[in-house]
Amino acid sequence: MLMAISKSRQLVIMAVASAALIIGMFAFVPPEAILWVKALHVIAVISWMAGMLYLPRLFVYHSETAPGTQQSETFKVMERRLLKAIINPAMIVTWSAGLWLAWIFSFQGGWLHAKIALVLVLSGVHGFLSGSQRRFERDQNRRGPKFWRTMNEVPTVLMVLIVILVVVKPF
């Protein structure tokens, strides 16, 4: 029960911090800061993708270890820290800066709508990986290394499609 309260508190803190960042960007960041926001967005995307590419790889190795071993416990720490310290904050900043940029450009272009749709899918993958991390934490993973190797490719494919949309702007 104590752990559930702690998780709930973490979710509330993350939601409040996300809302504050988004509101702050829209209320206090002038349109002249567009290049700085673009730089922040790119840095956050790189950080988010680095974590999204690494976490499933950790799951591959973790799924090959027996629960309760020292190696399994080490993977738990690595996965939790990666998610909480890098992936989650990077996703929040990516979304905040990205929405601000889309707003500045009046959400114009079919490519932008397609990009946002793919980023929503990527966010869903993020949620799936977050839930999987919690299952690994409780020694309840039921998926093998082959699944996690395949899952490791999903963020890569989404990233490639998103980059093509942003650079080429095909429609």
GROMACS elastic network, one bead per residue, 0.5 to 0.9 nm:
[ bonds ]
;  ai    aj funct       b0    kb
    1     4     6  0.51561   500
    1     5     6  0.65388   500
    1     6     6  0.87993   500
    2     5     6  0.52651   500
    2     6     6  0.63705   500
    2     7     6  0.88165   500
    3     6     6  0.50397   500
    3     7     6  0.62386   500
    3     8     6  0.86267   500
    4     7     6  0.50851   500
    4     8     6  0.61033   500
    4     9     6  0.85009   500
    5     8     6  0.50359   500
    5     9     6  0.60472   500
    5    10     6  0.85382   500
    6     9     6  0.50594   500
    6    10     6  0.61817   500
    6    11     6  0.87061   500
    7    10     6  0.50110   500
    7    11     6  0.62437   500
    7    12     6  0.86713   500
    8    11     6  0.51119   500
    8    12     6  0.62345   500
    8    13     6  0.86270   500
    9    12     6  0.51068   500
    9    13     6  0.61430   500
    9    14     6  0.85663   500
   10    13     6  0.51091   500
   10    14     6  0.60981   500
   10    15     6  0.85243   500
   11    14     6  0.50976   500
   11    15     6  0.60337   500
   11    16     6  0.85348   500
   12    15     6  0.50638   500
   12    16     6  0.60585   500
   12    17     6  0.84589   500
   13    16     6  0.51778   500
   13    17     6  0.60189   500
   13    18     6  0.84633   500
   14    17     6  0.51081   500
   14    18     6  0.60101   500
   14    19     6  0.85342   500
   14    88     6  0.87421   500
   14    89     6  0.86168   500
   14    92     6  0.88563   500
   15    18     6  0.51012   500
   15    19     6  0.61128   500
   15    20     6  0.85263   500
   16    19     6  0.51153   500
   16    20     6  0.60326   500
   16    21     6  0.85444   500
   17    20     6  0.50686   500
   17    21     6  0.61149   500
   17    22     6  0.86352   500
   17    92     6  0.88604   500
   18    21     6  0.51595   500
   18    22     6  0.62206   500
   18    23     6  0.85644   500
   18    89     6  0.87787   500
   18    92     6  0.61119   500
   18    93     6  0.80491   500
   18    96     6  0.77575   500
   19    22     6  0.51837   500
   19    23     6  0.59981   500
   19    24     6  0.82618   500
   19    96     6  0.88565   500
   20    23     6  0.51725   500
   20    24     6  0.57476   500
   20    25     6  0.83847   500
   21    24     6  0.50320   500
   21    25     6  0.60458   500
   21    26     6  0.86548   500
   21    92     6  0.84084   500
   21    93     6  0.78796   500
   21    96     6  0.68097   500
   22    25     6  0.51750   500
   22    26     6  0.63163   500
   22    27     6  0.85448   500
   22    92     6  0.88699   500
   22    93     6  0.86068   500
   22    95     6  0.84837   500
   22    96     6  0.51870   500
   22    97     6  0.78979   500
   22    99     6  0.83329   500
   22   100     6  0.79207   500
   23    26     6  0.52351   500
   23    27     6  0.59187   500
   23    28     6  0.82450   500
   23    96     6  0.88597   500
   24    27     6  0.51032   500
   24    28     6  0.55553   500
   24    29     6  0.73090   500
   25    28     6  0.55439   500
   25    29     6  0.50871   500
   25    30     6  0.84892   500
   25    96     6  0.74291   500
   25    97     6  0.76322   500
   25   100     6  0.69440   500
   26    29     6  0.61480   500
   26    30     6  0.82753   500
   26   100     6  0.65559   500
   26   103     6  0.89101   500
   27    30     6  0.82160   500
   29    32     6  0.82052   500
   29    33     6  0.66937   500
   29    34     6  0.87349   500
   29    37     6  0.87409   500
   30    33     6  0.56863   500
   30    34     6  0.78770   500
   31    34     6  0.56776   500
   31   104     6  0.70256   500
   32    35     6  0.77825   500
   32    36     6  0.88352   500
   33    36     6  0.53582   500
   33    37     6  0.62590   500
   33    38     6  0.86622   500
   34    37     6  0.51039   500
   34    38     6  0.60674   500
   34    39     6  0.85959   500
   34   101     6  0.73632   500
   34   104     6  0.83814   500
   35    39     6  0.61698   500
   35    40     6  0.85900   500
   36    39     6  0.50615   500
   36    40     6  0.61539   500
   36    41     6  0.85246   500
   37    41     6  0.59947   500
   37    42     6  0.85861   500
   37    97     6  0.60749   500
   37    98     6  0.84180   500
   37   100     6  0.82003   500
   37   101     6  0.74633   500
   38    42     6  0.61936   500
   38    43     6  0.86192   500
   38    97     6  0.73329   500
   38    98     6  0.80700   500
   38   101     6  0.74173   500
   39    42     6  0.51799   500
   39    43     6  0.61818   500
   39    44     6  0.85572   500
   40    43     6  0.51678   500
   40    44     6  0.60832   500
   40    45     6  0.85385   500
   40    93     6  0.78707   500
   40    94     6  0.79679   500
   40    97     6  0.70439   500
   41    44     6  0.51375   500
   41    45     6  0.60629   500
   41    46     6  0.86131   500
   41    93     6  0.69928   500
   41    94     6  0.53337   500
   41    95     6  0.81852   500
   41    96     6  0.82841   500
   41    97     6  0.53696   500
   41    98     6  0.63039   500
   41   101     6  0.88535   500
   42    45     6  0.50525   500
   42    46     6  0.61575   500
   42    47     6  0.86055   500
   42    94     6  0.77794   500
   43    46     6  0.52135   500
   43    47     6  0.62597   500
   43    48     6  0.86204   500
   43    90     6  0.84616   500
   43    94     6  0.83634   500
   44    47     6  0.50708   500
   44    48     6  0.59969   500
   44    49     6  0.84833   500
   44    89     6  0.83799   500
   44    91     6  0.69918   500
   44    92     6  0.84683   500
   44    93     6  0.59944   500
   44    94     6  0.51912   500
   44    95     6  0.89663   500
   44    97     6  0.87196   500
   45    48     6  0.50278   500
   45    49     6  0.59832   500
   45    50     6  0.84091   500
   45    90     6  0.68186   500
   45    91     6  0.73261   500
   45    93     6  0.83313   500
   45    94     6  0.56900   500
   46    49     6  0.52188   500
   46    50     6  0.60292   500
   46    51     6  0.86801   500
   46    90     6  0.84124   500
   47    50     6  0.51353   500
   47    51     6  0.63850   500
   47    52     6  0.86192   500
   47    86     6  0.68133   500
   47    87     6  0.69928   500
   47    90     6  0.59066   500
   47    91     6  0.83939   500
   48    51     6  0.53485   500
   48    52     6  0.61147   500
   48    53     6  0.86385   500
   48    86     6  0.69574   500
   48    87     6  0.50378   500
   48    88     6  0.76563   500
   48    89     6  0.81467   500
   48    91     6  0.57173   500
   48    94     6  0.77931   500
   49    53     6  0.59550   500
   49    54     6  0.84020   500
   49    87     6  0.79160   500
   49    90     6  0.87240   500
   49    91     6  0.89240   500
   49   155     6  0.74145   500
   49   156     6  0.82476   500
   49   159     6  0.77371   500
   50    53     6  0.52955   500
   50    54     6  0.61621   500
   50    55     6  0.86510   500
   50    86     6  0.88584   500
   50    87     6  0.81308   500
   51    54     6  0.50201   500
   51    55     6  0.58613   500
   51    56     6  0.88711   500
   51    82     6  0.66421   500
   51    83     6  0.73349   500
   51    86     6  0.66775   500
   51    87     6  0.53621   500
   51    90     6  0.89186   500
   52    55     6  0.56334   500
   52    56     6  0.71318   500
   52    83     6  0.87925   500
   52    87     6  0.69160   500
   52   125     6  0.87062   500
   52   126     6  0.71645   500
   52   129     6  0.83304   500
   52   152     6  0.81186   500
   52   155     6  0.64835   500
   52   156     6  0.86877   500
   53    56     6  0.64154   500
   53    57     6  0.70174   500
   53   152     6  0.61898   500
   53   153     6  0.78379   500
   53   154     6  0.88148   500
   53   155     6  0.65252   500
   53   156     6  0.71396   500
   54    57     6  0.51515   500
   54    58     6  0.63416   500
   54    59     6  0.87909   500
   54    82     6  0.86531   500
   54   152     6  0.79250   500
   55    58     6  0.50890   500
   55    59     6  0.63470   500
   55    60     6  0.88342   500
   55    78     6  0.89400   500
   55    79     6  0.64751   500
   55    82     6  0.73703   500
   55    83     6  0.78290   500
   55   129     6  0.76963   500
   55   133     6  0.86818   500
   55   152     6  0.80774   500
   56    60     6  0.63118   500
   56    61     6  0.89123   500
   56   129     6  0.75017   500
   56   148     6  0.57644   500
   56   149     6  0.71880   500
   56   150     6  0.89434   500
   56   151     6  0.66000   500
   56   152     6  0.51035   500
   56   153     6  0.88602   500
   57    60     6  0.50346   500
   57    61     6  0.67000   500
   57    62     6  0.86258   500
   57   148     6  0.70061   500
   57   149     6  0.68901   500
   57   151     6  0.88588   500
   57   152     6  0.63290   500
   58    61     6  0.52930   500
   58    62     6  0.59617   500
   58    63     6  0.84830   500
   58    75     6  0.70129   500
   58    78     6  0.81665   500
   58    79     6  0.70340   500
   58   148     6  0.88278   500
   59    63     6  0.58010   500
   59    64     6  0.85051   500
   59    75     6  0.81624   500
   59    79     6  0.81598   500
   59   132     6  0.86669   500
   59   133     6  0.81935   500
   59   136     6  0.82309   500
   59   144     6  0.88926   500
   59   145     6  0.74409   500
   59   148     6  0.62696   500
   59   149     6  0.85912   500
   60    63     6  0.53989   500
   60    64     6  0.66893   500
   60   144     6  0.74012   500
   60   146     6  0.75508   500
   60   147     6  0.81335   500
   60   148     6  0.52758   500
   60   149     6  0.62927   500
   60   152     6  0.87480   500
   61    64     6  0.52469   500
   61    65     6  0.68925   500
   61    75     6  0.82137   500
   61   145     6  0.71547   500
   62    65     6  0.53773   500
   62    66     6  0.82203   500
   62    67     6  0.88402   500
   62    71     6  0.79696   500
   62    72     6  0.60798   500
   62    75     6  0.60695   500
   62    76     6  0.81405   500
   62   136     6  0.81001   500
   62   145     6  0.83459   500
   63    66     6  0.77195   500
   63    67     6  0.88019   500
   63    72     6  0.85615   500
   63   136     6  0.84031   500
   63   141     6  0.74130   500
   63   142     6  0.84747   500
   63   143     6  0.72305   500
   63   144     6  0.58326   500
   63   145     6  0.58047   500
   63   148     6  0.83995   500
   64   144     6  0.74791   500
   64   145     6  0.65813   500
   65    68     6  0.88736   500
   65    69     6  0.74574   500
   65    71     6  0.69673   500
   65    72     6  0.59610   500
   66    69     6  0.59962   500
   66    71     6  0.82725   500
   66    72     6  0.66465   500
   67    70     6  0.87600   500
   67    71     6  0.87166   500
   67    72     6  0.58773   500
   67    73     6  0.79713   500
   67   136     6  0.88905   500
   67   139     6  0.59941   500
   67   140     6  0.89832   500
   68    71     6  0.81890   500
   68    72     6  0.61630   500
   68    73     6  0.66216   500
   68   139     6  0.79467   500
   69    72     6  0.51410   500
   69    73     6  0.63350   500
   69    74     6  0.86721   500
   70    73     6  0.51095   500
   70    74     6  0.61913   500
   70    75     6  0.87365   500
   71    74     6  0.50472   500
   71    75     6  0.63185   500
   71    76     6  0.87284   500
   72    75     6  0.51420   500
   72    76     6  0.63392   500
   72    77     6  0.89196   500
   72   136     6  0.89361   500
   72   139     6  0.89633   500
   73    76     6  0.50412   500
   73    77     6  0.65222   500
   73    78     6  0.88120   500
   73   137     6  0.84002   500
   74    77     6  0.52649   500
   74    78     6  0.63120   500
   74    79     6  0.86747   500
   75    78     6  0.50121   500
   75    79     6  0.59702   500
   75    80     6  0.84387   500
   75   136     6  0.89609   500
   76    79     6  0.52426   500
   76    80     6  0.60739   500
   76    81     6  0.85339   500
   76   133     6  0.78504   500
   76   136     6  0.69723   500
   76   137     6  0.57758   500
   77    80     6  0.52536   500
   77    81     6  0.60833   500
   77    82     6  0.84614   500
   77   137     6  0.86578   500
   78    81     6  0.53414   500
   78    82     6  0.60359   500
   78    83     6  0.85873   500
   79    82     6  0.51701   500
   79    83     6  0.61514   500
   79    84     6  0.85707   500
   79   133     6  0.66756   500
   79   136     6  0.89593   500
   79   137     6  0.87814   500
   80    83     6  0.52523   500
   80    84     6  0.60179   500
   80    85     6  0.82021   500
   80   133     6  0.70284   500
   80   134     6  0.83740   500
   80   137     6  0.82231   500
   81    84     6  0.51968   500
   81    85     6  0.54684   500
   81    86     6  0.75463   500
   82    85     6  0.55587   500
   82    86     6  0.53832   500
   82    87     6  0.63033   500
   82    88     6  0.85943   500
   83    86     6  0.57700   500
   83    88     6  0.58250   500
   83    89     6  0.85686   500
   83   129     6  0.89525   500
   83   130     6  0.72729   500
   83   133     6  0.83162   500
   84    87     6  0.64141   500
   84    88     6  0.56343   500
   84    89     6  0.72651   500
   85    88     6  0.68506   500
   85    89     6  0.66631   500
   85    90     6  0.86083   500
   86    89     6  0.57443   500
   86    90     6  0.58905   500
   86    91     6  0.85206   500
   87    90     6  0.52233   500
   87    91     6  0.61135   500
   87    92     6  0.87268   500
   87   126     6  0.83991   500
   88    91     6  0.52349   500
   88    92     6  0.63706   500
   88    93     6  0.88341   500
   88   126     6  0.85688   500
   89    92     6  0.51181   500
   89    93     6  0.62737   500
   89    94     6  0.85108   500
   90    93     6  0.51921   500
   90    94     6  0.59487   500
   90    95     6  0.85697   500
   91    95     6  0.61168   500
   91    96     6  0.84805   500
   91   123     6  0.79676   500
   91   126     6  0.87639   500
   92    95     6  0.53042   500
   92    96     6  0.60868   500
   92    97     6  0.85974   500
   93    96     6  0.50044   500
   93    97     6  0.59423   500
   93    98     6  0.80957   500
   94    97     6  0.54850   500
   94    98     6  0.57613   500
   94    99     6  0.83753   500
   95    98     6  0.50079   500
   95    99     6  0.58875   500
   95   100     6  0.84048   500
   95   119     6  0.87577   500
   96    99     6  0.54030   500
   96   100     6  0.62501   500
   96   101     6  0.87205   500
   97   100     6  0.50718   500
   97   101     6  0.61680   500
   97   102     6  0.86129   500
   98   101     6  0.51103   500
   98   102     6  0.61161   500
   98   103     6  0.84989   500
   99   103     6  0.60017   500
   99   104     6  0.85503   500
   99   107     6  0.88795   500
  100   103     6  0.50465   500
  100   104     6  0.62073   500
  100   105     6  0.87165   500
  101   104     6  0.50474   500
  101   105     6  0.62946   500
  101   106     6  0.85445   500
  101   107     6  0.85321   500
  102   105     6  0.51438   500
  102   106     6  0.60578   500
  102   108     6  0.77396   500
  102   112     6  0.77993   500
  103   107     6  0.57547   500
  103   108     6  0.89589   500
  104   107     6  0.76895   500
  105   108     6  0.62899   500
  107   110     6  0.88920   500
  107   112     6  0.68720   500
  107   113     6  0.76057   500
  108   111     6  0.84264   500
  108   112     6  0.68065   500
  108   113     6  0.81005   500
  109   112     6  0.53899   500
  109   113     6  0.68813   500
  109   114     6  0.89652   500
  109   169     6  0.80818   500
  109   171     6  0.67866   500
  110   113     6  0.51852   500
  110   114     6  0.62658   500
  110   115     6  0.85353   500
  110   169     6  0.82072   500
  110   170     6  0.83442   500
  110   171     6  0.53911   500
  111   114     6  0.50887   500
  111   115     6  0.60180   500
  111   116     6  0.86127   500
  111   165     6  0.56574   500
  111   166     6  0.71088   500
  111   168     6  0.88030   500
  111   169     6  0.54558   500
  111   170     6  0.65040   500
  111   171     6  0.53885   500
  112   116     6  0.61112   500
  112   117     6  0.85381   500
  112   165     6  0.75325   500
  112   166     6  0.74737   500
  112   169     6  0.80651   500
  112   171     6  0.88908   500
  113   116     6  0.51321   500
  113   117     6  0.62244   500
  113   118     6  0.87202   500
  114   117     6  0.50401   500
  114   118     6  0.62745   500
  114   119     6  0.86358   500
  114   162     6  0.82925   500
  114   165     6  0.76703   500
  115   118     6  0.51093   500
  115   119     6  0.61182   500
  115   120     6  0.85597   500
  115   161     6  0.81690   500
  115   162     6  0.55831   500
  115   163     6  0.85939   500
  115   165     6  0.64285   500
  115   166     6  0.74125   500
  116   120     6  0.61400   500
  116   121     6  0.86741   500
  116   162     6  0.86664   500
  117   120     6  0.50686   500
  117   121     6  0.64438   500
  117   122     6  0.87491   500
  118   122     6  0.61618   500
  118   123     6  0.85175   500
  118   158     6  0.66543   500
  118   159     6  0.86457   500
  118   161     6  0.79814   500
  118   162     6  0.67598   500
  119   123     6  0.60153   500
  119   124     6  0.84939   500
  119   158     6  0.79023   500
  119   159     6  0.86916   500
  119   162     6  0.76368   500
  120   124     6  0.62514   500
  120   125     6  0.87251   500
  121   125     6  0.63562   500
  121   126     6  0.86157   500
  121   158     6  0.81188   500
  122   126     6  0.61902   500
  122   127     6  0.86672   500
  122   154     6  0.84904   500
  122   155     6  0.66254   500
  122   158     6  0.67345   500
  122   159     6  0.83690   500
  123   127     6  0.62434   500
  123   128     6  0.86490   500
  124   128     6  0.62457   500
  124   129     6  0.86380   500
  125   129     6  0.61491   500
  125   130     6  0.85065   500
  125   154     6  0.80698   500
  125   155     6  0.75732   500
  126   129     6  0.51196   500
  126   130     6  0.61102   500
  126   131     6  0.86740   500
  126   155     6  0.88916   500
  127   131     6  0.62354   500
  127   132     6  0.85247   500
  128   131     6  0.51865   500
  128   132     6  0.61349   500
  128   133     6  0.86459   500
  129   133     6  0.60828   500
  129   134     6  0.86756   500
  130   133     6  0.50939   500
  130   134     6  0.65031   500
  130   135     6  0.88236   500
  131   134     6  0.51443   500
  131   135     6  0.63704   500
  131   136     6  0.87643   500
  132   136     6  0.61772   500
  132   137     6  0.84705   500
  132   140     6  0.89074   500
  132   141     6  0.72225   500
  133   136     6  0.50719   500
  133   137     6  0.60841   500
  133   138     6  0.87486   500
  133   141     6  0.86868   500
  134   138     6  0.63890   500
  134   139     6  0.86531   500
  134   140     6  0.84822   500
  134   141     6  0.89384   500
  135   138     6  0.51560   500
  135   139     6  0.61348   500
  135   141     6  0.54156   500
  135   142     6  0.87085   500
  136   140     6  0.56918   500
  136   141     6  0.51784   500
  136   142     6  0.89522   500
  137   140     6  0.75632   500
  137   141     6  0.85703   500
  138   141     6  0.80091   500
  139   142     6  0.89263   500
  141   144     6  0.83053   500
  143   146     6  0.81517   500
  143   147     6  0.62884   500
  143   148     6  0.74344   500
  144   147     6  0.55938   500
  144   148     6  0.67027   500
  144   149     6  0.89167   500
  145   148     6  0.51028   500
  145   149     6  0.60705   500
  145   150     6  0.86425   500
  146   149     6  0.50997   500
  146   150     6  0.63431   500
  146   151     6  0.85805   500
  147   150     6  0.52105   500
  147   151     6  0.60603   500
  147   152     6  0.85631   500
  148   152     6  0.59352   500
  148   153     6  0.88573   500
  149   152     6  0.50972   500
  149   153     6  0.70970   500
  150   153     6  0.55696   500
  150   154     6  0.72556   500
  151   154     6  0.54226   500
  151   155     6  0.78912   500
  152   155     6  0.67086   500
  152   156     6  0.74889   500
  153   156     6  0.51410   500
  153   157     6  0.63144   500
  153   158     6  0.87722   500
  154   157     6  0.53064   500
  154   158     6  0.63262   500
  154   159     6  0.86009   500
  155   158     6  0.50904   500
  155   159     6  0.59486   500
  155   160     6  0.85854   500
  156   159     6  0.50624   500
  156   160     6  0.62059   500
  156   161     6  0.87026   500
  157   160     6  0.52161   500
  157   161     6  0.63335   500
  157   162     6  0.86676   500
  158   161     6  0.52091   500
  158   162     6  0.61188   500
  158   163     6  0.86191   500
  159   162     6  0.51102   500
  159   163     6  0.60971   500
  159   164     6  0.85608   500
  160   163     6  0.52520   500
  160   164     6  0.62032   500
  160   165     6  0.86912   500
  161   164     6  0.51734   500
  161   165     6  0.62695   500
  161   166     6  0.87531   500
  162   165     6  0.51248   500
  162   166     6  0.62500   500
  162   167     6  0.86842   500
  163   166     6  0.50980   500
  163   167     6  0.60388   500
  163   168     6  0.82020   500
  164   167     6  0.53116   500
  164   168     6  0.55465   500
  164   169     6  0.72947   500
  164   170     6  0.83481   500
  165   168     6  0.55497   500
  165   170     6  0.65281   500
  165   171     6  0.84809   500
  166   169     6  0.55584   500
  166   170     6  0.87440   500
  167   170     6  0.86746   500
  168   171     6  0.86751   500
